[in-house]
Amino acid sequence: MKNTYTNIRVRYGETDQMGIVYYGNYAQFLEQGRTEWLRELGFSYKWMEANNVHLPVVHFSIDYKQPAYYDDLLTIKTSLKKIPSVKIEFYYEIYNEANQLLITATTILVFVNSTTKKLMKAPDYLLEKLKDE
Protein backbone atom coordinates (compact mmCIF):
# COMPACT_ATOMS: atom_id res chain seq x y z
CA MET A 1 0.00 0.00 0.00
CA LYS A 2 0.93 3.64 -0.39
CA ASN A 3 3.86 4.99 1.64
CA THR A 4 4.35 8.69 2.32
CA TYR A 5 7.67 10.26 3.30
CA THR A 6 7.54 13.49 5.31
CA ASN A 7 10.63 15.44 6.34
CA ILE A 8 10.72 17.53 9.49
CA ARG A 9 13.52 19.27 11.34
CA VAL A 10 13.69 18.92 15.12
CA ARG A 11 13.12 22.29 16.78
CA TYR A 12 14.87 23.33 19.99
CA GLY A 13 11.58 23.42 21.92
CA GLU A 14 10.96 19.75 21.05
CA THR A 15 14.01 18.62 23.02
CA ASP A 16 14.79 18.12 26.69
CA GLN A 17 17.80 19.43 28.61
CA MET A 18 19.99 16.75 27.04
CA GLY A 19 19.13 17.97 23.53
CA ILE A 20 17.15 14.78 22.85
CA VAL A 21 13.63 14.87 21.40
CA TYR A 22 11.17 14.63 24.29
CA TYR A 23 9.29 11.33 23.96
CA GLY A 24 5.84 12.95 23.94
CA ASN A 25 6.64 14.93 20.79
CA TYR A 26 6.71 11.81 18.65
CA ALA A 27 2.89 11.68 18.69
CA GLN A 28 2.90 15.07 16.94
CA PHE A 29 5.49 13.88 14.42
CA LEU A 30 3.28 10.89 13.59
CA GLU A 31 0.29 13.19 13.18
CA GLN A 32 2.26 15.18 10.63
CA GLY A 33 3.05 11.94 8.82
CA ARG A 34 -0.55 10.79 8.55
CA THR A 35 -1.79 14.30 7.71
CA GLU A 36 0.60 14.34 4.75
CA TRP A 37 -0.39 10.78 3.85
CA LEU A 38 -4.02 11.92 3.55
CA ARG A 39 -3.03 15.09 1.70
CA GLU A 40 -1.13 13.06 -0.89
CA LEU A 41 -4.33 11.06 -1.45
CA GLY A 42 -6.13 14.33 -2.15
CA PHE A 43 -7.82 14.95 1.21
CA SER A 44 -7.02 17.02 4.27
CA TYR A 45 -8.19 16.63 7.84
CA LYS A 46 -9.78 20.04 7.47
CA TRP A 47 -11.72 18.94 4.37
CA MET A 48 -12.82 15.69 6.01
CA GLU A 49 -14.01 17.54 9.12
CA ALA A 50 -15.95 19.96 6.91
CA ASN A 51 -17.58 16.83 5.46
CA ASN A 52 -18.65 15.53 8.89
CA VAL A 53 -15.81 13.05 9.47
CA HIS A 54 -13.65 13.11 12.58
CA LEU A 55 -10.70 10.77 13.14
CA PRO A 56 -9.86 10.40 16.83
CA VAL A 57 -6.87 8.28 17.82
CA VAL A 58 -7.93 5.26 19.88
CA HIS A 59 -4.59 3.45 20.03
CA PHE A 60 -0.98 4.60 19.97
CA SER A 61 2.06 2.34 20.30
CA ILE A 62 5.72 3.27 19.87
CA ASP A 63 9.07 1.52 20.15
CA TYR A 64 12.08 3.77 20.66
CA LYS A 65 15.27 2.49 19.03
CA GLN A 66 17.61 5.51 19.08
CA PRO A 67 17.22 9.16 20.07
CA ALA A 68 16.68 12.09 17.74
CA TYR A 69 18.47 15.35 18.56
CA TYR A 70 17.97 19.07 18.12
CA ASP A 71 18.31 20.17 14.48
CA ASP A 72 18.18 16.61 13.10
CA LEU A 73 16.36 16.26 9.80
CA LEU A 74 13.94 13.38 10.26
CA THR A 75 12.05 11.36 7.67
CA ILE A 76 8.69 9.97 8.71
CA LYS A 77 7.59 6.97 6.66
CA THR A 78 3.83 6.52 6.98
CA SER A 79 2.09 3.38 5.71
CA LEU A 80 -1.46 2.13 5.77
CA LYS A 81 -1.61 -1.34 7.34
CA LYS A 82 -4.82 -2.47 5.59
CA ILE A 83 -7.89 -1.13 3.83
CA PRO A 84 -9.91 0.79 6.46
CA SER A 85 -13.34 -0.16 7.74
CA VAL A 86 -14.60 1.75 10.78
CA LYS A 87 -10.99 2.13 11.79
CA ILE A 88 -7.83 3.05 9.96
CA GLU A 89 -4.45 1.68 11.04
CA PHE A 90 -1.13 3.34 10.28
CA TYR A 91 2.42 2.08 10.67
CA TYR A 92 5.35 4.50 10.97
CA GLU A 93 9.11 4.48 10.87
CA ILE A 94 11.22 7.55 11.61
CA TYR A 95 14.78 7.81 10.32
CA ASN A 96 17.53 10.38 10.83
CA GLU A 97 19.80 11.79 8.11
CA ALA A 98 22.18 8.84 8.49
CA ASN A 99 19.21 6.59 7.66
CA GLN A 100 19.23 5.10 11.17
CA LEU A 101 15.86 3.80 12.35
CA LEU A 102 14.85 5.84 15.41
CA ILE A 103 11.32 4.60 16.15
CA THR A 104 8.58 2.35 14.89
CA ALA A 105 4.98 3.07 15.80
CA THR A 106 1.36 2.30 15.07
CA THR A 107 -1.79 4.31 15.49
CA ILE A 108 -5.41 3.29 15.12
CA LEU A 109 -8.02 5.95 14.43
CA VAL A 110 -11.77 5.51 14.08
CA PHE A 111 -14.17 7.25 11.73
CA VAL A 112 -16.78 9.24 13.63
CA ASN A 113 -19.70 11.15 12.15
CA SER A 114 -19.25 14.62 13.61
CA THR A 115 -23.02 15.28 13.65
CA THR A 116 -24.19 12.06 15.33
CA LYS A 117 -20.92 11.38 17.22
CA LYS A 118 -21.30 7.72 16.23
CA LEU A 119 -18.85 5.37 14.57
CA MET A 120 -19.16 5.16 10.82
CA LYS A 121 -17.58 3.22 7.99
CA ALA A 122 -14.68 4.73 6.09
CA PRO A 123 -16.04 7.23 3.56
CA ASP A 124 -16.53 5.92 0.03
CA TYR A 125 -14.37 8.70 -1.42
CA LEU A 126 -11.42 7.46 0.64
CA LEU A 127 -11.99 3.80 -0.24
CA GLU A 128 -12.30 4.66 -3.95
CA LYS A 129 -9.03 6.59 -3.87
CA LEU A 130 -7.27 3.69 -2.14
CA LYS A 131 -8.43 1.30 -4.88
CA ASP A 132 -6.62 3.52 -7.38
CA GLU A 133 -3.32 3.34 -5.46
C-alpha positions as CSV (number, residue, x, y, z in Angstrom):
1,M,0.0,0.0,0.0
2,K,0.9,3.6,-0.4
3,N,3.9,5.0,1.6
4,T,4.4,8.7,2.3
5,Y,7.7,10.3,3.3
6,T,7.5,13.5,5.3
7,N,10.6,15.4,6.3
8,I,10.7,17.5,9.5
9,R,13.5,19.3,11.3
10,V,13.7,18.9,15.1
11,R,13.1,22.3,16.8
12,Y,14.9,23.3,20.0
13,G,11.6,23.4,21.9
14,E,11.0,19.8,21.0
15,T,14.0,18.6,23.0
16,D,14.8,18.1,26.7
17,Q,17.8,19.4,28.6
18,M,20.0,16.8,27.0
19,G,19.1,18.0,23.5
20,I,17.1,14.8,22.8
21,V,13.6,14.9,21.4
22,Y,11.2,14.6,24.3
23,Y,9.3,11.3,24.0
24,G,5.8,12.9,23.9
25,N,6.6,14.9,20.8
26,Y,6.7,11.8,18.7
27,A,2.9,11.7,18.7
28,Q,2.9,15.1,16.9
29,F,5.5,13.9,14.4
30,L,3.3,10.9,13.6
31,E,0.3,13.2,13.2
32,Q,2.3,15.2,10.6
33,G,3.0,11.9,8.8
34,R,-0.6,10.8,8.6
35,T,-1.8,14.3,7.7
36,E,0.6,14.3,4.8
37,W,-0.4,10.8,3.9
38,L,-4.0,11.9,3.6
39,R,-3.0,15.1,1.7
40,E,-1.1,13.1,-0.9
41,L,-4.3,11.1,-1.4
42,G,-6.1,14.3,-2.1
43,F,-7.8,14.9,1.2
44,S,-7.0,17.0,4.3
45,Y,-8.2,16.6,7.8
46,K,-9.8,20.0,7.5
47,W,-11.7,18.9,4.4
48,M,-12.8,15.7,6.0
49,E,-14.0,17.5,9.1
50,A,-15.9,20.0,6.9
51,N,-17.6,16.8,5.5
52,N,-18.6,15.5,8.9
53,V,-15.8,13.0,9.5
54,H,-13.6,13.1,12.6
55,L,-10.7,10.8,13.1
56,P,-9.9,10.4,16.8
57,V,-6.9,8.3,17.8
58,V,-7.9,5.3,19.9
59,H,-4.6,3.4,20.0
60,F,-1.0,4.6,20.0
61,S,2.1,2.3,20.3
62,I,5.7,3.3,19.9
63,D,9.1,1.5,20.1
64,Y,12.1,3.8,20.7
65,K,15.3,2.5,19.0
66,Q,17.6,5.5,19.1
67,P,17.2,9.2,20.1
68,A,16.7,12.1,17.7
69,Y,18.5,15.3,18.6
70,Y,18.0,19.1,18.1
71,D,18.3,20.2,14.5
72,D,18.2,16.6,13.1
73,L,16.4,16.3,9.8
74,L,13.9,13.4,10.3
75,T,12.1,11.4,7.7
76,I,8.7,10.0,8.7
77,K,7.6,7.0,6.7
78,T,3.8,6.5,7.0
79,S,2.1,3.4,5.7
80,L,-1.5,2.1,5.8
81,K,-1.6,-1.3,7.3
82,K,-4.8,-2.5,5.6
83,I,-7.9,-1.1,3.8
84,P,-9.9,0.8,6.5
85,S,-13.3,-0.2,7.7
86,V,-14.6,1.8,10.8
87,K,-11.0,2.1,11.8
88,I,-7.8,3.1,10.0
89,E,-4.4,1.7,11.0
90,F,-1.1,3.3,10.3
91,Y,2.4,2.1,10.7
92,Y,5.3,4.5,11.0
93,E,9.1,4.5,10.9
94,I,11.2,7.6,11.6
95,Y,14.8,7.8,10.3
96,N,17.5,10.4,10.8
97,E,19.8,11.8,8.1
98,A,22.2,8.8,8.5
99,N,19.2,6.6,7.7
100,Q,19.2,5.1,11.2
101,L,15.9,3.8,12.3
102,L,14.9,5.8,15.4
103,I,11.3,4.6,16.1
104,T,8.6,2.3,14.9
105,A,5.0,3.1,15.8
106,T,1.4,2.3,15.1
107,T,-1.8,4.3,15.5
108,I,-5.4,3.3,15.1
109,L,-8.0,5.9,14.4
110,V,-11.8,5.5,14.1
111,F,-14.2,7.3,11.7
112,V,-16.8,9.2,13.6
113,N,-19.7,11.1,12.2
114,S,-19.2,14.6,13.6
115,T,-23.0,15.3,13.7
116,T,-24.2,12.1,15.3
117,K,-20.9,11.4,17.2
118,K,-21.3,7.7,16.2
119,L,-18.8,5.4,14.6
120,M,-19.2,5.2,10.8
121,K,-17.6,3.2,8.0
122,A,-14.7,4.7,6.1
123,P,-16.0,7.2,3.6
124,D,-16.5,5.9,0.0
125,Y,-14.4,8.7,-1.4
126,L,-11.4,7.5,0.6
127,L,-12.0,3.8,-0.2
128,E,-12.3,4.7,-3.9
129,K,-9.0,6.6,-3.9
130,L,-7.3,3.7,-2.1
131,K,-8.4,1.3,-4.9
132,D,-6.6,3.5,-7.4
133,E,-3.3,3.3,-5.5
